[in-house]
Amino acid sequence: MKTMARRIETPLREEIIKTLHAGDEVLLNGIVYTARDMAHARLKTLIEQGKNLPFEAVGSVIYYVGPSPAPAGRPIGSAGPTTSYRMDPFVPVMFKAGMRGMIGKGPRSEEVKRLIRESCGVYFGATGGAAALLSGSIIKAEVIAFDDLGTEAMRRLVVKDMPVIVINDCYGGDLYQEGIKKYSTMGKS
């Protein structure tokens, strides 16, 4: 029996994160920030220099996306996830700054999975190839930093019922590994 997706709000609170498990379907609501490689490098530099970040990091969710330009009448263009492992080197400093959630696609390193457990965080997967569909969940978008990066500028998104799935939970659950195990044992009885 399929369960309905849970609606959760950002910023993420520890008591909510602790109720999430790998495989849970979630409809995310509230503020989500965008950042890819170059923006993360700049955020890391700001943190290392003791400067203020251009957003409230505590409980934040970062979406690894470089959206296309907004068509007329829309707040944003297609907004599909990028491959997450490219941001893995920045996760330690971002967790230290207060980030608690990430949205992307693809598996994470063992270090990132360890940090998710230790920091009470969560990694959500968004469906790759469904960028236009995902953009429909974004009701407002504004550049908040690094405008010179163009599509990779950091944005503040207001999302309503953005469909994501928990890939890595704070208990060590890993949906990708669970899938591999499930399908590698099929037919071996």
C-alpha positions as CSV (number, residue, x, y, z in Angstrom):
1,M,0.0,0.0,0.0
2,K,1.4,3.4,-1.0
3,T,1.4,6.1,1.6
4,M,0.8,9.7,0.8
5,A,3.6,12.2,0.7
6,R,4.2,14.2,3.9
7,R,4.1,18.0,3.8
8,I,7.0,19.6,5.7
9,E,8.0,23.2,6.1
10,T,11.4,24.9,6.0
11,P,13.5,25.9,7.8
12,L,14.0,22.3,8.9
13,R,13.9,21.5,12.6
14,E,15.6,18.6,14.3
15,E,12.4,17.1,15.5
16,I,11.0,17.0,11.9
17,I,14.3,15.6,10.4
18,K,14.2,12.8,13.0
19,T,10.8,11.7,11.6
20,L,12.2,11.3,8.1
21,H,13.4,8.0,6.7
22,A,15.0,6.9,3.4
23,G,12.3,6.4,0.9
24,D,9.8,8.8,2.4
25,E,8.0,11.0,-0.1
26,V,7.9,14.6,0.9
27,L,6.2,17.8,-0.3
28,L,8.5,20.6,0.7
29,N,7.1,24.0,1.5
30,G,8.7,27.3,2.4
31,I,12.1,28.8,1.6
32,V,14.8,26.8,-0.3
33,Y,18.1,28.3,-1.5
34,T,19.9,27.5,-4.7
35,A,23.6,27.0,-4.9
36,R,25.9,25.0,-7.2
37,D,29.7,24.6,-7.3
38,M,30.8,28.3,-7.8
39,A,28.3,29.6,-5.3
40,H,29.4,27.0,-2.7
41,A,33.0,28.0,-3.2
42,R,32.1,31.6,-2.5
43,L,30.0,30.7,0.6
44,K,32.9,28.6,1.9
45,T,35.2,31.6,1.5
46,L,32.7,33.9,3.3
47,I,32.5,31.4,6.2
48,E,36.3,31.0,6.4
49,Q,36.7,34.8,6.5
50,G,34.1,35.1,9.3
51,K,31.7,37.2,7.1
52,N,27.9,37.0,7.1
53,L,26.3,34.7,4.6
54,P,23.7,36.1,2.2
55,F,20.9,33.9,3.7
56,E,19.8,32.5,7.1
57,A,21.8,29.2,7.2
58,V,20.3,27.7,10.3
59,G,17.8,24.9,9.3
60,S,18.3,25.8,5.6
61,V,17.8,23.6,2.6
62,I,20.1,24.0,-0.4
63,Y,18.9,22.9,-3.8
64,Y,21.7,22.1,-6.2
65,V,20.2,23.7,-9.3
66,G,21.1,26.2,-12.0
67,P,17.6,27.1,-13.4
68,S,17.0,28.3,-16.9
69,P,15.7,31.9,-17.4
70,A,12.1,32.5,-16.5
71,P,9.6,32.6,-19.3
72,A,7.0,35.4,-19.4
73,G,4.6,35.2,-16.5
74,R,6.7,32.6,-14.5
75,P,9.0,33.1,-11.6
76,I,11.6,30.7,-12.9
77,G,12.4,28.5,-15.9
78,S,13.1,24.8,-15.8
79,A,14.7,23.9,-12.5
80,G,16.0,20.3,-12.4
81,P,18.6,19.0,-9.9
82,T,22.3,18.8,-10.7
83,T,24.6,16.0,-9.7
84,S,25.2,16.3,-6.0
85,Y,28.6,14.8,-5.5
86,R,30.2,18.0,-6.9
87,M,29.1,19.8,-3.8
88,D,30.4,17.1,-1.4
89,P,33.6,19.0,-0.5
90,F,31.5,22.0,0.7
91,V,29.1,20.0,2.9
92,P,31.2,20.0,6.1
93,V,31.4,23.8,6.2
94,M,27.8,24.2,5.2
95,F,26.6,21.9,8.0
96,K,28.8,23.8,10.4
97,A,27.1,27.0,9.3
98,G,23.7,25.5,10.1
99,M,22.4,24.0,6.8
100,R,20.3,20.9,7.5
101,G,18.9,19.8,4.1
102,M,20.1,19.3,0.5
103,I,18.3,18.6,-2.7
104,G,19.9,17.1,-5.7
105,K,20.4,13.9,-7.6
106,G,22.8,11.0,-7.4
107,P,24.6,9.3,-4.5
108,R,26.7,11.1,-1.8
109,S,30.2,10.2,-0.5
110,E,30.6,8.2,2.7
111,E,31.9,11.4,4.4
112,V,28.7,13.3,3.5
113,K,26.5,10.4,4.7
114,R,28.5,10.4,8.0
115,L,27.9,14.2,8.3
116,I,24.2,13.8,7.6
117,R,24.0,11.3,10.6
118,E,26.2,13.4,12.9
119,S,24.6,16.8,12.1
120,C,21.0,15.5,12.0
121,G,20.6,16.4,8.4
122,V,18.8,15.0,5.4
123,Y,19.5,14.6,1.7
124,F,16.5,14.7,-0.6
125,G,16.4,13.5,-4.2
126,A,14.5,15.4,-6.9
127,T,13.6,13.8,-10.1
128,G,16.2,14.4,-12.8
129,G,14.7,15.0,-16.2
130,A,11.5,16.6,-14.8
131,A,12.9,20.2,-14.6
132,A,9.7,21.8,-16.0
133,L,7.5,19.9,-13.6
134,L,9.7,20.8,-10.6
135,S,9.6,24.5,-11.6
136,G,5.9,24.4,-11.2
137,S,6.4,24.0,-7.4
138,I,8.4,27.3,-7.3
139,I,6.1,30.2,-6.7
140,K,8.7,32.9,-6.2
141,A,12.4,33.2,-7.1
142,E,14.9,36.0,-6.5
143,V,18.6,36.3,-6.8
144,I,20.2,37.0,-3.4
145,A,23.9,36.7,-4.1
146,F,26.6,36.2,-6.8
147,D,24.6,37.7,-9.6
148,D,27.7,37.6,-11.8
149,L,27.4,33.8,-11.9
150,G,24.3,34.0,-14.1
151,T,22.2,30.8,-13.9
152,E,24.4,29.7,-11.0
153,A,23.7,32.8,-8.9
154,M,22.3,32.0,-5.5
155,R,18.5,32.3,-5.3
156,R,15.9,32.4,-2.6
157,L,13.0,30.2,-3.8
158,V,9.5,30.0,-2.2
159,V,8.3,26.5,-2.9
160,K,4.8,25.0,-2.5
161,D,4.5,21.2,-2.4
162,M,7.9,20.5,-4.1
163,P,8.0,16.8,-4.6
164,V,11.2,15.2,-3.2
165,I,12.2,11.8,-1.7
166,V,14.4,11.2,1.3
167,I,17.6,9.5,0.0
168,N,19.8,9.7,3.1
169,D,18.3,10.1,6.5
170,C,19.9,11.0,9.9
171,Y,19.9,7.3,10.9
172,G,22.2,6.1,8.1
173,G,19.4,5.1,5.8
174,D,20.4,5.2,2.1
175,L,17.6,4.7,-0.5
176,Y,20.2,4.0,-3.3
177,Q,21.9,1.2,-1.3
178,E,18.5,-0.2,-0.2
179,G,17.5,-0.3,-3.9
180,I,20.7,-2.1,-4.9
181,K,20.2,-4.7,-2.2
182,K,16.5,-5.2,-3.0
183,Y,17.1,-5.8,-6.7
184,S,20.4,-7.7,-6.4
185,T,18.6,-10.4,-4.3
186,M,15.6,-10.8,-6.6
187,G,15.4,-14.2,-8.2
188,K,18.0,-15.7,-5.8
189,S,15.5,-17.8,-3.9
